[in-house]
Amino acid sequence: MFVDEVELTVIAGSGGDGCTAFRREKYIAYGGPYGGNGGHGADIIFKVDEGLHTLLDLRYQKMIKGKKGENGKGKNQHGKGADPVIVKVPQGTVVTDLDTGLILADLKEKNQEALIAKGGRGGRGNTAFKTQTNTAPNFSENGEPGEVRHLKIELKLLADVGLVGLPSVGKSTIISKVSKSKPKIAAYHFTTLTPNLGVVRASNQKTFVMADLPGLIEGASQGEGLGDQFLRHIERTRVLLHVIDMSGSEMRDPYEDYCLINKELGAFNPKLLQKPMVILANKMDLPGADEHLQEFKQKVTDQKIFAISAFEDKGLQEVIDYLSDLLDTIQSEDLYEQEAFESHVLYTFKEEAPYTITKEDDEFVISGAGIEKLLKMTKFTTEEGRMRFANKLRKMGIDDELAKMGAKDGDMVRILDFYFEYKE
């Protein structure tokens, strides 16, 4: 089964918890804190596997979750970090964050890897909090939560030449003649249900990859037929090979077919029309094809046109040799602009409010990634841990903000599912 688009959630592993421990050994006075840090949580990494050609392995996975790092231990023993989770994907996979719309990775190189979700750092043990004024801290941290991402994963096939055209114009016949690909060929529309790839060898022994895509119809860019499912695969090709039934065997005008396909390509992605295009006037062995070709050439003067008969295997070698020479002059271009990718540099220096406070009914609700992370990493089992959390809130200006909003003694304050009582 060919699967080229899936959605799933990835959850990186949380960091291990820090340890609260003290050194108590004979003959060692004032032993002090002795708790180690937790280990790093598991990263989620996507890696290209050349043996895969579909996203079928991910289709039935709704969630991929990394392991938590090992907790810290006494005697200043740090917890072991969790091994990363390696998710194998086919070459040509694009990973997009559904929440932000940003592209996380375009995996088009062999063995390429991309960090998709970062595991949380380990919580610090009480040894890390030792200072000159607090020589025996009685608190430590929980591990940092791992990143959670909701992803759309798309496979966009890597091919040098893409065959496009209406159904039953001979695309599958062409790729079966010029390569060892064996697509299903029949005399009805939409025989080709999935893309087919074939390696083509020119007379100069150079090779390139050709993709045969399911036929396009009017409205394909809007979801009609199969076009909207497979138009994405044309985006990576360097040359478009537009196949036209020049005989008009289905009572269609070849020029109108040409215009219709170009319209759908442009509607899906205007950049597709900027790619070099070669026109194959197919079915020249049928009656009426010569007359139609002469009329077509009068209307289309800016494209290279080859008259062929895929059924009789006539004219195909000339096309292959021309494409081989043409590809030598065309450089591969990046599929996406740099602005489409997530940039950690941009977000590092982008100042965002660490929290927001709203009033819902009789309670004040504090939200924000920074404040929620602080809550999750705080251990409330000791008085020192609770005091440290309260001091952090005070330094962030939350107490002053609550006072401005009219908070009074005894009012309830909520962060996530945790409730606190406000005190002036």
C-alpha positions as CSV (number, residue, x, y, z in Angstrom):
1,M,0.0,0.0,0.0
2,F,1.3,3.4,-1.0
3,V,0.9,6.0,1.9
4,D,2.3,9.5,1.4
5,E,0.7,11.5,4.2
6,V,0.1,10.9,7.8
7,E,-0.5,12.9,11.0
8,L,0.8,11.9,14.4
9,T,1.9,13.3,17.8
10,V,5.5,12.9,19.1
11,I,6.3,13.4,22.7
12,A,10.0,13.6,23.7
13,G,11.0,12.1,27.0
14,S,11.0,14.1,30.1
15,G,14.3,14.6,32.0
16,G,14.9,12.5,35.1
17,D,14.2,14.0,38.5
18,G,17.0,15.5,40.6
19,C,17.8,13.8,43.9
20,T,17.7,15.3,47.4
21,A,20.4,13.6,49.5
22,F,23.0,14.4,52.1
23,R,26.4,13.1,52.8
24,R,26.5,11.2,56.1
25,E,29.8,9.4,56.5
26,K,31.8,8.6,59.6
27,Y,34.7,11.0,60.2
28,I,33.4,13.5,57.6
29,A,32.0,16.6,59.4
30,Y,29.5,18.8,57.7
31,G,28.9,16.4,54.8
32,G,26.5,18.6,53.0
33,P,24.2,18.0,50.0
34,Y,25.0,14.9,48.0
35,G,22.1,14.5,45.4
36,G,22.8,14.0,41.7
37,N,21.1,15.5,38.6
38,G,18.6,13.6,36.5
39,G,19.4,12.3,33.0
40,H,18.3,13.9,29.7
41,G,15.0,12.7,28.2
42,A,14.9,10.9,24.9
43,D,14.9,13.0,21.7
44,I,12.7,12.2,18.8
45,I,14.8,12.0,15.6
46,F,13.6,11.3,12.1
47,K,16.2,9.6,9.9
48,V,16.1,8.7,6.2
49,D,16.0,5.0,5.4
50,E,16.6,4.3,1.7
51,G,14.8,1.0,2.0
52,L,11.5,2.7,2.7
53,H,9.3,4.1,-0.1
54,T,6.1,4.8,1.7
55,L,4.9,6.1,5.1
56,L,2.9,2.9,5.7
57,D,4.8,2.1,8.9
58,L,3.6,5.4,10.5
59,R,0.0,5.2,9.3
60,Y,-1.3,3.3,12.3
61,Q,0.8,5.1,14.9
62,K,-1.1,7.9,16.6
63,M,1.7,8.7,19.0
64,I,5.5,8.2,19.4
65,K,6.8,8.7,22.9
66,G,10.3,8.9,24.2
67,K,11.5,7.5,27.5
68,K,12.2,9.5,30.6
69,G,15.8,10.1,31.7
70,E,17.0,8.2,34.8
71,N,16.5,10.0,38.1
72,G,19.5,11.3,40.0
73,K,20.8,9.3,42.9
74,G,22.7,9.9,46.2
75,K,26.5,10.2,46.3
76,N,26.2,12.8,43.5
77,Q,25.4,10.1,41.0
78,H,23.8,11.6,37.9
79,G,21.0,9.7,36.1
80,K,21.6,8.1,32.7
81,G,20.2,9.9,29.7
82,A,17.6,8.1,27.7
83,D,18.5,6.9,24.2
84,P,16.9,8.8,21.4
85,V,14.0,7.4,19.5
86,I,14.9,7.0,15.8
87,V,11.9,7.2,13.4
88,K,12.8,5.9,10.0
89,V,11.2,7.6,7.0
90,P,11.6,7.5,3.2
91,Q,13.9,9.9,1.3
92,G,11.9,12.9,0.4
93,T,9.9,13.2,3.6
94,V,8.7,16.6,4.8
95,V,7.8,17.2,8.4
96,T,5.5,20.1,9.3
97,D,4.4,21.3,12.8
98,L,0.6,21.5,12.6
99,D,0.3,24.0,15.4
100,T,2.6,26.6,13.9
101,G,2.6,25.7,10.2
102,L,6.4,25.7,10.3
103,I,8.5,23.1,8.4
104,L,10.7,21.2,10.8
105,A,12.6,19.1,8.3
106,D,12.9,18.4,4.6
107,L,14.7,15.0,4.5
108,K,16.0,14.7,1.0
109,E,19.6,13.4,1.5
110,K,20.7,9.9,2.1
111,N,21.0,9.0,5.8
112,Q,19.9,12.6,6.7
113,E,18.7,13.1,10.3
114,A,16.6,15.8,11.9
115,L,15.8,16.5,15.6
116,I,12.0,16.8,15.6
117,A,11.3,16.9,19.4
118,K,13.9,17.7,22.0
119,G,13.9,15.7,25.3
120,G,13.8,17.6,28.5
121,R,16.9,18.3,30.6
122,G,17.4,16.5,33.8
123,G,16.3,18.1,37.0
124,R,19.1,19.4,39.3
125,G,19.9,17.6,42.5
126,N,20.2,19.5,45.7
127,T,24.0,19.6,45.3
128,A,23.6,22.1,42.4
129,F,21.7,24.6,44.7
130,K,24.4,24.8,47.3
131,T,25.5,28.4,47.9
132,Q,27.5,30.3,50.5
133,T,24.3,31.4,52.2
134,N,22.5,28.0,51.9
135,T,25.1,25.3,52.4
136,A,22.5,22.5,52.9
137,P,19.6,23.0,50.5
138,N,16.8,20.6,51.1
139,F,15.2,20.6,47.7
140,S,15.8,19.5,44.1
141,E,14.1,19.8,40.7
142,N,11.8,17.5,38.7
143,G,12.9,16.8,35.2
144,E,12.0,19.2,32.4
145,P,9.1,18.0,30.2
146,G,9.9,16.9,26.7
147,E,8.7,18.7,23.7
148,V,5.2,17.7,22.3
149,R,4.6,18.2,18.6
150,H,1.6,17.5,16.4
151,L,3.0,16.7,13.0
152,K,2.0,16.3,9.4
153,I,4.4,14.0,7.6
154,E,4.4,14.1,3.8
155,L,6.3,12.1,1.3
156,K,7.3,14.0,-1.8
157,L,9.0,11.6,-4.2
158,L,12.5,12.4,-5.4
159,A,12.5,12.2,-9.3
160,D,14.3,14.2,-12.0
161,V,11.4,14.0,-14.5
162,G,7.7,13.9,-13.8
163,L,5.1,12.7,-16.3
164,V,1.9,14.7,-16.2
165,G,-1.2,14.7,-18.2
166,L,-4.9,13.6,-18.4
167,P,-5.8,10.0,-17.7
168,S,-5.2,7.5,-20.5
169,V,-2.8,9.7,-22.5
170,G,0.0,7.0,-22.3
171,K,2.1,8.0,-19.3
172,S,2.3,4.5,-17.9
173,T,3.1,3.0,-21.3
174,I,6.0,5.5,-21.7
175,I,7.6,4.7,-18.3
176,S,7.2,1.0,-19.0
177,K,9.0,1.4,-22.3
178,V,12.0,3.5,-21.1
179,S,12.6,1.8,-17.7
180,K,12.1,-1.5,-15.9
181,S,9.1,-0.1,-14.1
182,K,6.0,-2.2,-14.7
183,P,2.9,-0.2,-13.9
184,K,-0.6,-1.5,-14.6
185,I,-1.7,-0.5,-18.0
186,A,-5.4,-0.7,-19.1
187,A,-7.8,1.0,-21.4
188,Y,-9.7,2.9,-18.7
189,H,-9.2,6.1,-16.7
190,F,-7.3,6.1,-13.4
191,T,-5.6,2.7,-14.0
192,T,-2.6,4.3,-12.3
193,L,-3.6,4.8,-8.6
194,T,-0.1,5.4,-7.1
195,P,3.1,7.0,-8.4
196,N,5.5,4.8,-10.2
197,L,9.3,5.4,-10.3
198,G,11.6,4.2,-13.0
199,V,15.4,4.6,-13.7
200,V,16.0,5.7,-17.3
201,R,19.3,5.2,-19.1
202,A,20.3,7.5,-22.0
203,S,22.6,6.7,-24.9
204,N,25.5,8.3,-23.1
205,Q,24.9,5.8,-20.2
206,K,23.8,8.6,-17.8
207,T,20.7,7.8,-15.8
208,F,17.9,9.8,-14.2
209,V,14.7,9.0,-12.3
210,M,11.3,9.4,-13.9
211,A,8.0,9.5,-12.1
212,D,4.7,8.4,-13.6
213,L,1.9,10.1,-11.6
214,P,-1.9,9.4,-11.7
215,G,-3.8,11.3,-14.3
216,L,-5.0,14.8,-13.6
217,I,-8.5,16.1,-14.5
218,E,-10.2,19.5,-14.2
219,G,-10.4,20.5,-10.6
220,A,-7.5,18.2,-9.5
221,S,-5.9,21.0,-7.5
222,Q,-9.2,21.3,-5.6
223,G,-9.5,17.6,-4.8
224,E,-11.2,16.2,-8.0
225,G,-10.0,12.8,-9.0
226,L,-6.7,11.7,-7.6
227,G,-4.7,14.8,-8.5
228,D,-4.8,16.5,-5.1
229,Q,-3.2,13.5,-3.5
230,F,-0.3,13.2,-5.8
231,L,0.4,16.7,-7.2
232,R,2.8,17.2,-4.3
233,H,5.2,14.7,-5.9
234,I,5.6,16.9,-9.0
235,E,7.1,19.7,-6.8
236,R,10.5,18.0,-6.5
237,T,10.9,17.2,-10.2
238,R,13.3,19.3,-12.2
239,V,11.6,18.8,-15.5
240,L,7.9,18.2,-16.4
241,L,7.1,15.9,-19.2
242,H,3.7,16.8,-20.4
243,V,2.1,13.9,-22.3
244,I,-0.8,14.8,-24.7
245,D,-3.0,12.5,-26.7
246,M,-2.4,14.2,-30.0
247,S,-4.9,11.9,-31.8
248,G,-7.9,13.2,-29.9
249,S,-9.0,9.6,-29.5
250,E,-11.4,10.6,-26.7
251,M,-12.9,13.4,-28.7
252,R,-10.9,16.0,-26.8
253,D,-8.9,18.9,-28.3
254,P,-5.2,18.5,-27.6
255,Y,-4.6,22.2,-27.1
256,E,-7.5,22.4,-24.6
257,D,-6.0,19.4,-22.7
258,Y,-2.6,21.3,-22.6
259,C,-4.2,24.4,-21.2
260,L,-6.3,22.5,-18.6
261,I,-3.3,20.7,-17.2
262,N,-1.3,23.9,-16.9
263,K,-4.2,25.6,-15.2
264,E,-4.3,22.8,-12.5
265,L,-0.5,22.9,-12.0
266,G,-0.6,26.6,-11.5
267,A,-3.5,26.5,-9.1
268,F,-1.8,23.9,-7.0
269,N,1.6,25.7,-6.9
270,P,2.5,28.6,-9.3
271,K,6.2,27.5,-9.1
272,L,5.3,24.4,-11.1
273,L,4.8,26.4,-14.2
274,Q,8.3,27.9,-13.9
275,K,9.9,24.4,-14.3
276,P,11.2,23.5,-17.7
277,M,8.5,21.6,-19.6
278,V,8.8,19.2,-22.5
279,I,5.7,18.2,-24.5
280,L,5.2,14.7,-25.7
281,A,2.7,14.5,-28.6
282,N,1.7,10.8,-28.0
283,K,-0.4,8.4,-30.1
284,M,1.0,9.7,-33.4
285,D,0.2,6.2,-34.9
286,L,-3.5,7.0,-34.8
287,P,-5.5,8.7,-37.5
288,G,-5.8,12.5,-37.2
289,A,-2.7,12.9,-35.1
290,D,-0.6,14.7,-37.7
291,E,-3.3,17.3,-38.4
292,H,-3.8,18.0,-34.7
293,L,0.0,18.3,-34.2
294,Q,0.3,21.0,-36.9
295,E,-2.5,23.0,-35.3
296,F,-1.0,22.5,-31.9
297,K,2.4,23.8,-33.0
298,Q,0.8,26.9,-34.3
299,K,-0.6,27.7,-30.9
300,V,2.3,26.5,-28.7
301,T,5.5,28.0,-29.9
302,D,7.5,28.3,-26.7
303,Q,7.9,24.7,-25.7
304,K,10.0,21.8,-27.0
305,I,7.6,19.2,-28.7
306,F,8.4,15.6,-29.5
307,A,6.1,13.5,-31.7
308,I,6.1,9.9,-30.4
309,S,4.2,6.7,-30.3
310,A,4.7,5.0,-26.9
311,F,2.7,2.0,-28.1
312,E,5.0,1.4,-31.1
313,D,8.1,2.6,-29.1
314,K,8.8,5.3,-31.7
315,G,10.7,8.5,-30.8
316,L,11.3,7.7,-27.2
317,Q,15.1,7.3,-27.3
318,E,15.4,10.8,-28.8
319,V,13.3,12.2,-25.9
320,I,15.5,10.3,-23.3
321,D,18.7,11.7,-24.7
322,Y,17.3,15.2,-24.8
323,L,16.2,15.0,-21.2
324,S,19.6,13.7,-20.1
325,D,21.3,16.7,-21.7
326,L,18.7,19.1,-20.3
327,L,19.1,17.8,-16.8
328,D,22.8,18.5,-16.9
329,T,22.0,22.2,-17.2
330,I,19.4,22.4,-14.4
331,Q,20.4,22.6,-10.8
332,S,18.3,21.2,-8.1
333,E,16.5,23.8,-6.1
334,D,15.3,23.8,-2.5
335,L,11.6,23.0,-2.3
336,Y,10.9,25.6,0.4
337,E,12.0,29.1,1.2
338,Q,14.2,29.5,4.3
339,E,11.4,31.4,6.0
340,A,9.2,28.3,6.0
341,F,11.5,26.5,8.3
342,E,11.6,26.8,12.0
343,S,14.5,29.0,13.0
344,H,15.7,28.6,16.6
345,V,17.7,31.8,16.3
346,L,14.6,33.8,15.5
347,Y,12.7,32.4,18.5
348,T,15.7,32.7,20.9
349,F,15.7,36.5,20.7
350,K,11.9,37.0,20.3
351,E,10.7,38.5,23.6
352,E,7.4,36.9,24.6
353,A,5.4,37.5,27.8
354,P,6.4,34.7,30.3
355,Y,2.9,34.5,31.5
356,T,-0.7,35.8,31.2
357,I,-3.2,36.2,34.0
358,T,-7.0,36.1,33.4
359,K,-9.9,36.0,35.8
360,E,-12.4,33.2,35.3
361,D,-15.4,33.3,37.7
362,D,-13.9,33.6,41.2
363,E,-10.4,32.4,40.4
364,F,-7.3,33.9,38.7
365,V,-5.7,31.7,36.0
366,I,-2.0,32.0,35.2
367,S,-0.8,30.5,31.9
368,G,2.3,30.6,29.8
369,A,5.0,28.1,28.7
370,G,7.6,29.5,31.1
371,I,5.4,29.5,34.2
372,E,4.0,26.0,33.4
373,K,7.4,24.5,33.0
374,L,8.5,26.0,36.4
375,L,5.5,24.4,38.0
376,K,6.2,21.0,36.5
377,M,9.8,21.1,37.6
378,T,9.1,22.2,41.2
379,K,9.0,19.6,43.9
380,F,6.5,20.7,46.5
381,T,7.4,17.9,49.0
382,T,9.6,20.2,51.1
383,E,9.1,23.6,52.6
384,E,12.2,25.0,50.8
385,G,10.9,23.8,47.5
386,R,7.6,25.6,48.0
387,M,9.3,28.8,49.2
388,R,11.6,28.7,46.1
389,F,8.6,28.5,43.8
390,A,6.8,31.4,45.6
391,N,10.0,33.5,45.4
392,K,10.2,32.8,41.7
393,L,6.6,34.0,41.1
394,R,7.3,37.1,43.2
395,K,10.4,38.0,41.1
396,M,8.5,37.5,37.9
397,G,6.1,40.1,39.0
398,I,3.1,37.8,39.4
399,D,2.2,39.0,42.9
400,D,2.2,42.6,41.8
401,E,0.1,41.8,38.8
402,L,-2.5,39.9,40.8
403,A,-2.7,42.8,43.2
404,K,-3.4,45.2,40.3
405,M,-6.2,42.9,39.2
406,G,-7.8,43.1,42.6
407,A,-6.8,39.9,44.2
408,K,-7.4,39.6,47.9
409,D,-6.4,37.3,50.7
410,G,-7.9,33.9,50.2
411,D,-8.6,34.2,46.5
412,M,-7.8,31.1,44.5
413,V,-5.1,31.1,41.9
414,R,-4.7,28.3,39.3
415,I,-1.8,27.2,37.2
416,L,-2.8,24.2,35.0
417,D,-4.5,21.9,37.5
418,F,-2.8,23.2,40.6
419,Y,-4.6,25.6,43.0
420,F,-2.9,28.1,45.3
421,E,-4.3,30.6,47.8
422,Y,-3.3,34.2,47.3
423,K,-1.8,36.1,50.3
424,E,-1.0,39.7,50.4
